[in-house]
Structure formats: C-alpha cells, structure tokens
C-alpha cells in the first residue's frame, strides 16, 4: 500500500493528523493537506468515542499473562459497569453476550474464581450455574 492510500485509510478511520504523521513517518502537514483535498472535516481532539458497548468493554479491560481479563481498580462492593450512549450496563453481562451471543439469564458471575475477571469465556449466567450444579452436584 502506498503512503497516500495509507494516509487516506487512517483519515477515514478517524485518526488525527498528528497521529498519522507519527505512525507513517510523514511530515505533519501531509495528512492535513490530504484531509482538505478529500473534503474531510478536521479531527476533533480527545479520545475517539467507542463505536459500541463491546468496543468500550475491550478498551476498559486489561489482559493478564495467565489468561484472565481484568477490570482495573475493580471493587467487588461497587460492581463493574460502563456507560455507552447514556445506558449503563454490567461488564459481566457484556462479556457474557460477547461469548454466547445471547442475553444472559439471571445474575452473571465470574466462574474462574479470579475477582474482577470478565473474560468472556470465564463468566456464567444462572442457567449455566444450574446446569453445572445438576451435573456435578455440590462440587460445582
């Protein structure tokens, strides 16, 4: 891909002129000039808004070396919610929807035993816990 095509792609993806210049090692005026040529609006400062609640979920979590996905500064007494488009949602429920592509039934909890873990493969809803209980009994 040539540099002009790369600049155009990043401009259309919402990158700032300065970030493009740094990333592609071009003069800082080149993305600005191309933005004008393409008729694109100037970049608004600040972080790029999340495209979806799932996008925001991934931005707010941190993977660990041992396969978990943690919520920074997690407080079990406060829970973990995020707001997107004026709607507040539980990070555990979002993780469940990502993994299972359906709405959870009942409370969603971490099944791996690590406090604050919201890895989509590590969360369980009531139906899953009831199934595990029926199969494995008290050991589940």
N, C-alpha and C positions, 0 to 999 in steps of 0.2 A: 504494500500500500504506500503510495507516495505521501509526502508530508501534507500537501493541501487536502487530500482526502481524509487524512487522519485528523487534521485540524477541524474540518467540517463535521466529521463524525462526533468529535468531542464537544464542539459548539452546540450541535443539535441534542447532545446528551445532557446539556446544562452546565458544563464546566465553565469556570471563569477564564478570562483571557490570560491572567497571570498563571493559573494552574496549568493551562495548556502549554504556555511558553516554557514553563519549568519541565513539564513532562516530556515534551518533544524536543527540547533544546533548541528553540527558535527565539528570535527577537520578540520582545513583549508586544510590539506593535503589530506583528503579523496576524495573530488571532483577532485583534481588534479591527484591523482593516478587512479581514475576510468576513467578520460578523457584519460589518457595514455593507459589503458587497452582496452578501446573501440576504440582507434585509432583516436580520435577526435583532431582537431587542437587546439592549445592554444587559449584562449579567447583574442581578441583584446580589448584594453582599450577604454574608451569613451562610449558614448551612443550607444545603439543598433539602427541601421538605421531603419527607418519606412518601413514596408512591402508594404504599399500602400499609395496613397494620402489620402484615408479615414482614415487610421491609423494615419497619421501625423495630419490630421484635429482634431481628438479626443485628441491627445497629446497637441495641441496648444490652446484648449478651456477650459473654466472653468465654471462648472455648478453653478447656484445660487440657493438659498433656495426657490425662488418663481417661479422656472420652466424655467428660461431662460438659455442660453448657451452663454457666453460672450467671446469676444476676448480680452485678456489682453492688456492694453495700446492702445486701439482702437482709431484711429484718423480718423474721417469721411472725412477729406480732402485728406488723403492718400489712403483710402480704406483698404482692408484686403486681402492680397494674401499670398500664401505659394508656395514654390518651392519643387518639388519632381522629381527626375530623369531629372534634367535640364529643367523642364517645370513649368512655373509659372501659378497658377490658383487662381481664386477668391474663397474665403472661402464661400461666399454666394452661388455660383454655386455648389460647392462641397456638401454643406448642402442640396441643392435642389435635387441633384442626389441621395443622401442617402435616402431622404424621398420619392421621387416619382419614382425612378428607371428609369428616362428618362432624356434626356438633356433638360435644360430649354430653353424657347423661349424668346428672348429679355433680358432686364436687370432683374436681380434678386435683390429683396429688402426685408428688414425686414418688415413683416406685423404686428408684435405685437406692434410696436411703441417704443421699447427699443433700443437705439443706441448701436450698436456693438453686438446685439444678432444674432447668427447664428444657433439657434436651428433648426434642420431640419423641425420641424413642424411649425416653425414661419416664413419661407421665402416663397416668392411668385414670380412667373415669370409674364411676360406681359400677357399671356393668362389667368392666374388666376385673375389678377387685372381687366382685361377687362370683365371677367365673373361676378365678384363681382359688377363692375360698372353697368353692364346691369341689374343685378337683383335688386340691392339696390339703384341705382342712385347715386346722389351726396353724400349721407350719407356713401357710401363705402369708 
